[in-house]
């Protein structure tokens, strides 16, 4: 039994760059959709008194040296909300604990952003001018970071239930490294105004009521919806899925249970997994006029992919620093 290493949040931050993580998450999606990964069901725990939500996710990619189990939590009854978590990494050959990654929720944030990058790379129109982001939390930032790696854009319209937070986010994005230097950022007063003319729509809220209507979406738009990751959550009106020319998802089974597809089960039969589209065994967008929607609920193979990068890069840095 080898030594168990402890990897800090700062080491995770240094180890993970967005382009590499997008590629790693795409490979993980391919492994999952092609049957080359093990993925148990999600454990979900609520702490209603404090609006706490806890997810436990795990996964193993066939042939990988490690498997991982992640615990992530978000407590939204405080201001600001408290997000935390850790990842346990085990030797795939023995089950021995190899590492404690004390990322405090950072891996969840980054790999979720990377999944949005994969969705945009596979499904978004090639020419993007305007982006709508609905939500002002961490994913508003991470989704744009990932999008900037796969598509250029000129304008971002932000909407949130708190206008103050949306205004603050605009100021932050203007100086955020990695985003297009000349992009404009503005607060939209309504969801409809944010969606007007948007080539890409990103929804990242904790909503339990649909607020995106099909008639507000531009022809040829792409929608990445990632807020629905539990029973009862919903951001998109079911008509959005019914009108979509292409529906994609990270895990069809999981999205039917806890994603947007739980509210439009009749559309589940035509939902395509991102891994299948990436592998070329399913067809995504075929024209600029198509409306594409991607339902993201978060799967354990994303955490395994991120943890694998962290293990490889952080341990190499440590070896170089040893006397």
LUMBA-411697 format. One record per residue (C-alpha): x, y, z. Coordinates in pm, 1 decimal. Example, Ala and Ser with C-alpha at 12.3 -4.5 7.8 and 13.67 -1.06 7.14 Angstrom:
% LUMBA-411697
NODE_1230.0_-450.0_780.0 .
NODE_1367.0_-106.0_714.0 .
% end
This chain:
% LUMBA-411697
NODE_0.0_0.0_0.0 .
NODE_158.4_325.8_-114.5 .
NODE_156.2_667.5_44.1 .
NODE_-161.5_871.9_27.5 .
NODE_-87.0_1221.3_-99.2 .
NODE_-285.1_1532.8_-14.6 .
NODE_-336.3_1777.9_-299.8 .
NODE_-452.2_2129.3_-219.6 .
NODE_-691.5_2359.2_-402.6 .
NODE_-398.8_2575.6_-513.6 .
NODE_-232.1_2271.5_-669.1 .
NODE_-557.2_2182.5_-846.9 .
NODE_-580.6_2536.9_-982.3 .
NODE_-223.4_2519.1_-1113.1 .
NODE_-270.5_2174.3_-1266.6 .
NODE_-588.3_2232.7_-1465.7 .
NODE_-596.1_2450.9_-1775.8 .
NODE_-927.5_2482.9_-1954.7 .
NODE_-828.2_2357.1_-2304.7 .
NODE_-672.5_2037.7_-2165.5 .
NODE_-970.9_1978.1_-1940.2 .
NODE_-1216.3_2018.5_-2229.4 .
NODE_-1024.6_1752.5_-2422.8 .
NODE_-1009.1_1521.2_-2120.0 .
NODE_-1381.5_1555.6_-2048.6 .
NODE_-1464.5_1486.0_-2413.0 .
NODE_-1256.6_1166.3_-2400.8 .
NODE_-1437.1_1068.6_-2080.7 .
NODE_-1775.9_1123.9_-2246.1 .
NODE_-1668.1_902.2_-2535.5 .
NODE_-1559.2_627.8_-2293.8 .
NODE_-1888.9_649.8_-2107.6 .
NODE_-2110.9_642.0_-2416.4 .
NODE_-1912.4_358.3_-2575.6 .
NODE_-1935.1_134.8_-2268.3 .
NODE_-1573.0_179.6_-2160.7 .
NODE_-1647.9_332.7_-1821.9 .
NODE_-1811.9_234.1_-1496.8 .
NODE_-2053.6_489.7_-1355.1 .
NODE_-2277.7_420.6_-1053.0 .
NODE_-2587.5_620.4_-975.2 .
NODE_-2563.0_960.7_-812.7 .
NODE_-2621.1_987.3_-438.7 .
NODE_-2814.6_1304.0_-362.7 .
NODE_-2866.0_1435.9_-10.4 .
NODE_-3062.6_1745.6_90.4 .
NODE_-3030.0_1950.2_408.6 .
NODE_-3351.2_2153.0_379.2 .
NODE_-3298.7_2372.0_686.4 .
NODE_-2994.6_2530.7_522.4 .
NODE_-3088.6_2480.0_156.6 .
NODE_-2800.0_2236.8_134.3 .
NODE_-2747.9_2001.4_-158.2 .
NODE_-2487.1_1725.7_-154.3 .
NODE_-2391.5_1506.3_-450.0 .
NODE_-2173.0_1197.6_-441.3 .
NODE_-2047.9_1085.3_-782.4 .
NODE_-1794.2_822.8_-883.3 .
NODE_-1648.5_664.5_-1193.8 .
NODE_-1375.9_459.3_-1353.0 .
NODE_-1251.3_472.5_-1711.6 .
NODE_-1145.8_130.4_-1838.1 .
NODE_-767.5_107.5_-1852.0 .
NODE_-711.6_407.7_-1625.5 .
NODE_-475.7_371.3_-1331.7 .
NODE_-717.8_528.0_-1084.8 .
NODE_-1086.1_560.2_-1005.3 .
NODE_-1241.4_847.0_-815.3 .
NODE_-1524.5_929.0_-577.2 .
NODE_-1630.1_1291.8_-539.6 .
NODE_-1835.4_1461.9_-271.1 .
NODE_-1958.4_1810.4_-363.0 .
NODE_-2191.1_2036.2_-170.2 .
NODE_-2366.4_2366.8_-213.4 .
NODE_-2538.5_2541.1_76.9 .
NODE_-2754.4_2821.3_-56.0 .
NODE_-2917.0_2942.8_265.5 .
NODE_-2620.4_3167.8_338.6 .
NODE_-2502.7_3486.4_171.1 .
NODE_-2283.8_3426.6_-9.8 .
NODE_-2364.9_3058.7_-72.3 .
NODE_-2103.5_2809.2_44.9 .
NODE_-1969.4_2554.4_-204.6 .
NODE_-1727.1_2284.8_-93.6 .
NODE_-1607.6_1936.0_-175.3 .
NODE_-1325.0_1687.3_-212.9 .
NODE_-1223.2_1402.3_-440.8 .
NODE_-1096.0_1062.8_-322.5 .
NODE_-864.5_893.9_-572.3 .
NODE_-793.1_520.4_-548.3 .
NODE_-554.0_282.4_-723.4 .
NODE_-760.9_92.0_-977.6 .
NODE_-549.4_-222.5_-935.9 .
NODE_-573.3_-250.7_-556.6 .
NODE_-836.7_-8.9_-426.9 .
NODE_-575.0_163.0_-212.3 .
NODE_-636.1_530.9_-139.2 .
NODE_-387.0_721.0_-354.7 .
NODE_-484.9_1081.4_-294.7 .
NODE_-710.7_1322.8_-115.2 .
NODE_-778.0_1614.7_-346.9 .
NODE_-896.2_1898.7_-125.6 .
NODE_-1028.8_2108.6_-409.7 .
NODE_-1313.2_2272.7_-209.7 .
NODE_-1546.0_2230.1_-507.4 .
NODE_-1307.4_2364.3_-772.5 .
NODE_-1296.5_2041.5_-974.6 .
NODE_-1676.9_2042.1_-996.4 .
NODE_-1674.4_2401.9_-1118.8 .
NODE_-1400.0_2348.1_-1377.0 .
NODE_-1519.2_2016.1_-1516.4 .
NODE_-1873.9_2154.1_-1546.9 .
NODE_-1737.6_2445.5_-1744.3 .
NODE_-1539.1_2202.0_-1958.3 .
NODE_-1852.6_2000.0_-2034.7 .
NODE_-2013.5_2319.0_-2164.1 .
NODE_-1704.7_2367.8_-2380.7 .
NODE_-1747.3_2019.0_-2524.5 .
NODE_-2115.2_2086.9_-2594.9 .
NODE_-2036.1_2415.2_-2770.7 .
NODE_-1753.1_2263.0_-2972.7 .
NODE_-1977.9_1983.0_-3097.5 .
NODE_-2309.9_2165.4_-3137.6 .
NODE_-2282.3_2543.9_-3150.0 .
NODE_-2290.5_2732.5_-3481.9 .
NODE_-1944.3_2806.8_-3618.7 .
NODE_-2005.7_3181.9_-3629.4 .
NODE_-2105.9_3324.7_-3293.4 .
NODE_-2165.6_3690.7_-3228.0 .
NODE_-2393.7_3714.1_-2926.5 .
NODE_-2405.3_3493.8_-2615.9 .
NODE_-2674.2_3499.2_-2347.4 .
NODE_-2583.6_3384.0_-1997.2 .
NODE_-2869.0_3333.8_-1753.1 .
NODE_-2735.5_3311.6_-1398.7 .
NODE_-2461.8_3498.4_-1213.3 .
NODE_-2289.8_3226.4_-1010.5 .
NODE_-1959.2_3049.7_-1065.6 .
NODE_-2076.2_2873.9_-1381.7 .
NODE_-2147.1_3203.1_-1555.8 .
NODE_-1772.5_3254.0_-1540.6 .
NODE_-1654.2_2898.4_-1607.7 .
NODE_-1890.0_2844.9_-1901.4 .
NODE_-1758.8_3158.2_-2071.2 .
NODE_-1398.9_3051.3_-2001.6 .
NODE_-1462.5_2722.5_-2179.2 .
NODE_-1667.0_2876.0_-2458.8 .
NODE_-1381.5_3114.8_-2536.9 .
NODE_-1159.2_2812.2_-2602.5 .
NODE_-1385.8_2671.9_-2875.4 .
NODE_-1571.4_2972.0_-3022.4 .
NODE_-1511.3_3342.5_-3058.9 .
NODE_-1783.1_3585.1_-2954.0 .
NODE_-1836.6_3959.7_-2961.4 .
NODE_-2110.7_4027.2_-2709.0 .
NODE_-2243.5_3871.9_-2387.8 .
NODE_-2577.5_3962.0_-2234.9 .
NODE_-2615.7_3864.6_-1869.8 .
NODE_-2935.7_3814.8_-1675.4 .
NODE_-2979.0_3721.3_-1312.7 .
NODE_-3247.4_3748.5_-1049.2 .
NODE_-3018.5_3991.8_-868.9 .
NODE_-2939.8_4286.2_-1093.0 .
NODE_-2664.8_4392.8_-854.9 .
NODE_-2485.6_4061.2_-899.2 .
NODE_-2525.2_4084.8_-1276.8 .
NODE_-2373.1_4433.9_-1278.4 .
NODE_-2083.0_4315.3_-1062.6 .
NODE_-2027.8_4020.1_-1296.4 .
NODE_-2005.7_4249.9_-1598.4 .
NODE_-1727.6_4443.4_-1429.0 .
NODE_-1544.2_4121.2_-1345.8 .
NODE_-1568.8_3976.3_-1695.9 .
NODE_-1421.5_4287.3_-1854.8 .
NODE_-1087.0_4202.3_-1693.4 .
NODE_-1112.5_3821.8_-1688.8 .
NODE_-811.1_3655.6_-1857.3 .
NODE_-882.2_3428.1_-2151.3 .
NODE_-1200.6_3594.5_-2273.8 .
NODE_-1207.4_3777.4_-2609.6 .
NODE_-1035.4_4111.2_-2556.0 .
NODE_-1286.8_4323.1_-2746.1 .
NODE_-1606.6_4151.3_-2634.4 .
NODE_-1882.3_4368.5_-2490.8 .
NODE_-2071.4_4272.0_-2175.2 .
NODE_-2409.0_4410.0_-2071.7 .
NODE_-2687.9_4338.5_-1824.5 .
NODE_-3025.1_4242.4_-1970.2 .
NODE_-3332.5_4352.6_-1777.7 .
NODE_-3536.0_4045.9_-1873.9 .
NODE_-3472.8_3689.6_-1990.8 .
NODE_-3639.1_3770.0_-2323.1 .
NODE_-3406.7_4066.4_-2376.4 .
NODE_-3103.4_3852.3_-2296.4 .
NODE_-3209.5_3588.4_-2549.0 .
NODE_-3283.5_3827.7_-2833.5 .
NODE_-3051.6_3743.1_-3122.7 .
NODE_-2833.7_3511.7_-2909.7 .
NODE_-2639.7_3247.8_-3102.8 .
NODE_-2554.3_3060.4_-2782.2 .
NODE_-2764.5_3048.1_-2465.3 .
NODE_-2620.6_2922.8_-2136.2 .
NODE_-2853.1_2860.6_-1841.9 .
NODE_-2684.8_2809.7_-1505.6 .
NODE_-2934.3_2865.8_-1225.0 .
NODE_-3095.8_2661.9_-948.7 .
NODE_-3444.0_2728.7_-1086.5 .
NODE_-3738.2_2500.4_-1026.6 .
NODE_-3959.5_2692.8_-1267.9 .
NODE_-3895.7_2714.9_-1643.6 .
NODE_-3800.8_3062.7_-1759.8 .
NODE_-3664.1_3006.8_-2113.8 .
NODE_-3939.5_2997.0_-2374.3 .
NODE_-3900.8_2847.1_-2719.6 .
NODE_-4038.4_3149.5_-2903.8 .
NODE_-3762.2_3368.9_-2757.1 .
NODE_-3483.5_3162.6_-2914.3 .
NODE_-3320.6_3262.6_-3240.8 .
NODE_-3334.0_3015.3_-3530.0 .
NODE_-3007.3_2825.7_-3535.6 .
NODE_-2925.2_2893.7_-3171.0 .
NODE_-2753.1_2650.3_-2938.6 .
NODE_-2867.6_2612.9_-2576.1 .
NODE_-2654.6_2460.7_-2300.9 .
NODE_-2871.3_2398.3_-1992.6 .
NODE_-2687.1_2286.6_-1682.1 .
NODE_-2891.5_2402.6_-1385.3 .
NODE_-3124.8_2104.0_-1375.1 .
NODE_-2933.8_1838.5_-1183.6 .
NODE_-3199.6_1720.3_-941.9 .
NODE_-3560.8_1608.9_-930.8 .
NODE_-3790.5_1907.3_-981.4 .
NODE_-3528.6_2146.8_-1117.4 .
NODE_-3608.9_2309.5_-1452.8 .
NODE_-3484.3_2604.1_-1658.7 .
NODE_-3626.4_2532.5_-2005.9 .
NODE_-3991.9_2522.0_-2097.8 .
NODE_-4063.1_2173.4_-2230.7 .
NODE_-4152.4_2327.9_-2567.4 .
NODE_-3783.7_2417.1_-2611.7 .
NODE_-3698.3_2047.0_-2616.4 .
NODE_-3994.3_1961.7_-2836.6 .
NODE_-3888.7_2220.8_-3096.1 .
NODE_-3518.5_2135.0_-3085.9 .
NODE_-3379.0_1976.6_-3400.6 .
NODE_-3103.4_1810.3_-3197.6 .
NODE_-3118.9_1720.3_-2828.6 .
NODE_-2789.7_1619.2_-2670.9 .
NODE_-2706.3_1519.5_-2313.9 .
NODE_-2418.5_1396.5_-2103.3 .
NODE_-2608.1_1086.1_-1985.3 .
NODE_-2946.4_1001.0_-2131.1 .
NODE_-3048.1_788.1_-1834.2 .
NODE_-2947.5_1052.5_-1583.4 .
NODE_-3101.7_1342.4_-1773.6 .
NODE_-3436.3_1164.1_-1789.1 .
NODE_-3424.1_1126.0_-1410.6 .
NODE_-3290.6_1463.7_-1297.0 .
NODE_-3222.6_1683.4_-1601.5 .
NODE_-3438.9_1889.6_-1833.5 .
NODE_-3559.1_1569.3_-1997.4 .
NODE_-3751.8_1477.1_-1680.1 .
NODE_-4001.2_1742.8_-1791.6 .
NODE_-4020.7_1621.2_-2153.1 .
NODE_-3983.0_1242.2_-2130.6 .
NODE_-4140.8_1193.4_-2472.1 .
NODE_-3828.3_1351.6_-2625.1 .
NODE_-3584.2_1119.5_-2448.0 .
NODE_-3585.0_866.6_-2730.0 .
NODE_-3416.1_1109.3_-2967.5 .
NODE_-3165.1_1248.4_-2718.6 .
NODE_-2804.2_1185.1_-2823.3 .
NODE_-2517.7_1155.1_-2579.8 .
NODE_-2226.3_1394.0_-2625.7 .
NODE_-1987.7_1098.2_-2618.1 .
NODE_-2159.5_940.0_-2916.7 .
NODE_-2151.1_1267.2_-3112.0 .
NODE_-1782.8_1315.4_-3027.5 .
NODE_-1706.0_958.5_-3133.7 .
NODE_-1886.6_1005.4_-3464.5 .
NODE_-2147.3_737.6_-3395.8 .
NODE_-2427.3_996.7_-3368.7 .
NODE_-2492.9_1307.7_-3575.7 .
NODE_-2510.7_1648.9_-3411.1 .
NODE_-2575.1_1981.3_-3583.6 .
NODE_-2589.4_1959.0_-3963.4 .
NODE_-2694.9_2313.1_-4057.4 .
NODE_-2684.7_2670.5_-3929.2 .
NODE_-3063.9_2679.6_-3907.0 .
NODE_-3100.1_2400.4_-3654.0 .
NODE_-3189.4_2460.8_-3290.2 .
NODE_-2964.8_2247.7_-3070.3 .
NODE_-3007.2_2187.9_-2697.9 .
NODE_-2767.0_2016.2_-2460.3 .
NODE_-2888.8_1892.9_-2121.2 .
NODE_-2598.1_1864.8_-1873.0 .
NODE_-2643.8_1701.1_-1533.4 .
NODE_-2280.1_1617.1_-1454.2 .
NODE_-2144.5_1261.7_-1459.7 .
NODE_-1873.1_1098.0_-1254.8 .
NODE_-1644.6_1035.3_-1551.2 .
NODE_-1589.3_1411.5_-1570.7 .
NODE_-1452.3_1407.8_-1217.1 .
NODE_-1232.1_1109.1_-1299.6 .
NODE_-1093.9_1291.7_-1602.9 .
NODE_-1017.5_1604.2_-1400.2 .
NODE_-870.7_1407.4_-1111.2 .
NODE_-648.2_1216.7_-1352.5 .
NODE_-503.0_1540.5_-1487.6 .
NODE_-449.2_1672.0_-1136.4 .
NODE_-278.2_1353.3_-1021.7 .
NODE_-45.4_1349.1_-1321.6 .
NODE_48.8_1715.3_-1321.3 .
NODE_60.3_1785.2_-949.6 .
NODE_277.3_1480.8_-874.2 .
NODE_517.8_1573.8_-1155.2 .
NODE_553.2_1922.4_-1009.5 .
NODE_619.7_1776.5_-666.3 .
NODE_890.1_1545.6_-802.2 .
NODE_1064.0_1838.3_-969.3 .
NODE_1057.6_2031.0_-642.4 .
NODE_1203.2_1749.7_-433.4 .
NODE_1565.0_1815.0_-322.0 .
% end
